Amino acid sequence: MTTVTPSVPVLDTKARETLRADISRAGRLPQPGRTAAPALAQDAAGLTERLRHWAPVARSCRHADTGSPTATARWDTLLAEADRAPETAPTTECVIRLATALRELLRAVTLTTQPGPTIADIAAHLTTGITGGRYPAGSALSPKQLTTDLGAPRARVQDALDDLAADRRLEVRGTRYFVPTTHDALTAQAHCIADRLRAQIAAGLHPPGSRLPVTDVLARRFVCQHPPVTAALHLLANDLLIDLPVSGRAEILPAARTLPPGPRADPLPPGTPHPTGPAADRLIHTVRQQWLRRTPVTDTDVHAQWIQLRALAAARVPARRNAAHGREARALAELAAAALPDTVWLRPWHLAVLAAALRAVPGERVHAGAAPTGRRPVARSGTS
């Protein structure tokens, strides 16, 4: 769980009891047409006095929320209502307005003085996570999950997300927040795709004179959209490794014969355990979904999943190398031997690509009509 250092004003026990009592008092509104003028004047004076009592505390809270444009604008509105001159002959509508202003001001004070990080602290934490790769491009940020992870009030997290969206550091689609996909992110992914294609060409999966699959197929294999695939193909064309026509499939050029193999990961120790059966299917599904949903995942978990996927690939490749899935098995073997990308946020993507390759090379299945171990099928007799 991630935590952020708290830096909010704190109220003592007596002040909190007074705060709760005043919120309750502000909730008892007069009924229109049924309250006498003296009572209205008394209520207006009492509410005005409570507004002025809490105004210094509210200004202290506003100072704590200075880094949040959303919260600052809200505080300015609330304090302007608190500083408003009282009316000489208050009406029912005036009392209702004062009570509403007091209630909203005290709710804002309650929110700001709750334990936990400020809005600015949360926004700074999220910004660091975005630039550092903890929240990669395309990630969906859940206010509910962030509230749990950061130990902050939900409304404070919501304000931080609104501030980042106003600064265009997050995208808002409906009621959800996403990390925008920048040009630098697409370029980094395109370079990784180009590296993988170079390694496949060097391994002989695409010999000179052959053609690469169409963009749709490559996008599915690399678990991405078309733009990074197209950019990767242009990188290979610039290196004179492929001929990229205006339409149709790219052709591998003779210069590809001299390609060196790509960076390799350290080999796994013999006998490294790997999941089997439904557990293997769950692992492949989990790795794929955590990338598609851009679920934040720790580097420790990424490495653990990577070892499991590589061990699973090592178990499947020998059994499938000469079968109908021979080409897919060779591609899986090359990908399983590749090193993880240096860019942190691209490592879950690399795992998703490896998971997609494992899906193309299915494991051994027990046929539905096969007899259970240790039993013989029962012969049936009857007329046709």
C-alpha positions, 0 to 999 in steps of 0.5 A, spaced: 500 500 500 502 506 498 502 512 503 503 519 502 505 524 508 499 527 511 500 535 512 493 538 513 490 542 519 488 538 525 482 540 530 482 538 537 477 534 540 473 540 543 473 543 536 470 537 533 465 536 538 463 544 536 463 543 529 458 537 529 454 541 533 454 547 528 453 542 522 447 539 526 444 546 528 445 548 520 441 543 518 435 545 522 432 550 517 425 554 518 419 553 515 417 558 510 411 562 512 411 559 519 416 563 523 416 569 526 420 575 524 423 576 531 425 568 531 428 569 524 432 575 526 435 571 532 436 565 527 440 569 522 444 573 528 446 566 530 448 563 524 452 569 522 456 569 528 457 561 527 460 563 520 464 568 523 467 564 528 469 558 523 471 563 518 479 563 521 479 556 521 476 556 514 482 560 511 487 556 515 484 550 511 484 554 504 491 555 505 492 548 506 489 547 499 492 552 496 496 547 491 489 545 488 485 550 484 479 546 485 479 547 492 481 554 492 475 556 488 470 552 492 474 556 499 473 563 495 466 562 494 464 559 501 468 565 504 465 570 500 458 568 503 461 568 510 464 575 509 457 577 506 454 583 510 448 581 514 441 583 512 437 588 517 431 585 516 432 577 515 427 573 511 426 566 511 430 565 505 436 569 508 436 564 514 436 558 509 441 561 505 446 563 511 444 555 514 446 552 507 453 557 507 454 555 514 453 547 513 457 547 506 463 551 510 463 546 515 463 540 511 469 543 507 472 544 514 471 537 516 474 534 509 480 538 510 481 537 517 481 529 516 487 525 517 491 524 510 495 527 505 492 534 502 490 535 495 496 537 493 500 532 496 495 527 492 496 530 486 504 530 486 504 523 488 500 521 482 504 526 477 510 522 480 507 516 479 505 518 471 512 520 470 515 514 473 511 509 470 507 507 476 501 509 472 503 508 465 500 511 458 492 509 458 491 507 465 485 508 468 485 511 475 480 509 480 478 514 485 475 508 490 482 504 489 486 511 490 482 512 496 484 505 499 491 506 497 493 513 499 489 513 505 486 519 503 478 521 503 475 520 497 473 527 496 480 529 497 482 524 491 477 527 487 479 534 487 486 532 486 484 528 479 480 534 477 486 538 478 490 534 474 485 533 469 484 541 468 492 541 467 491 536 461 495 531 465 489 526 465 484 525 460 476 525 463 472 520 459 465 520 462 466 519 469 473 516 469 480 518 469 485 516 464 493 517 463 494 520 456 498 517 451 503 521 449 507 522 443 514 519 447 510 513 450 508 511 443 515 512 440 518 508 446 513 502 444 514 503 437 522 502 438 520 496 442 516 493 437 521 494 432 526 491 436 522 485 437 521 484 429 528 485 428 530 479 433 524 475 429 528 476 423 535 475 425 532 468 428 529 466 421 522 467 423 522 472 417 527 470 412 529 475 406 524 475 401 518 473 405 513 478 408 511 480 414 503 479 417 499 485 415 498 491 421 492 488 424 495 481 425 501 485 428 497 489 432 494 483 435 500 479 436 503 486 440 497 487 444 497 494 441 493 499 437 495 500 429 499 507 430 505 504 434 506 498 429 506 503 423 511 507 427 515 500 428 515 498 421 517 505 418 523 504 423 525 498 420 524 501 413 529 507 415 534 501 417 533 498 410 531 492 413 524 492 409 520 494 403 514 498 406 509 499 400 503 504 400 499 498 401 500 491 402 505 487 406 512 489 408 517 485 404 524 483 408 530 485 404 536 482 403 540 486 408 536 483 414 541 477 413 546 481 417 542 482 423 545 480 430 541 477 435 537 481 440 539 482 447 537 475 451 535 474 458 539 470 463 537 462 461 532 459 467 535 454 471 533 447 469 526 445 472 524 452 474 516 450 476 511 453 472 503 453 472 499 448 469 492 447 466 487 452 469 492 455 473 496 457 467 490 459 463 489 464 469 496 467 469 495 468 461 489 472 462 491 476 468 497 478 465 493 480 459 488 484 463 493 488 467 496 491 461 489 492 457 486 495 463 493 498 465 492 496 472 498 498 476 503 492 478 509 492 482 516 491 479 517 485 483 510 482 481 512 483 474 518 479 475 515 473 478 510 473 472 515 473 467 519 467 470 512 463 470 511 465 463 518 463 461 518 457 464 511 455 461 513 457 454 519 452 455 515 447 457 510 448 451 515 449 445 518 442 445 512 439 444 509 444 439 515 445 435 514 440 429 506 440 430 501 445 427 503 450 431 511 450 429 511 457 427 508 460 433 512 455 437 518 458 434 516 465 435 514 464 442 521 461 444 524 467 441 520 472 445 521 468 452 528 468 451 528 476 450 530 481 455 525 485 459 525 492 456 529 498 460 522 502 460 519 500 467 512 501 464 513 497 458 515 491 462 507 489 463 506 490 456 512 485 454 509 480 459 502 481 455 505 480 448 508 473 451 502 471 454 499 473 447 504 468 444 502 463 449 495 463 447 497 462 440 501 455 442 496 452 446 498 447 452 496 439 452 488 438 453 485 432 455 479 430 450 472 430 452 471 423 450 478 420 453 477 415 458 479 417 465 485 414 467 485 407 470 478 405 467 476 402 461 471 405 456 464 401 457 462 397 450 455 399 448 451 394 444 444 395 441 441 395 434 442 401 429 
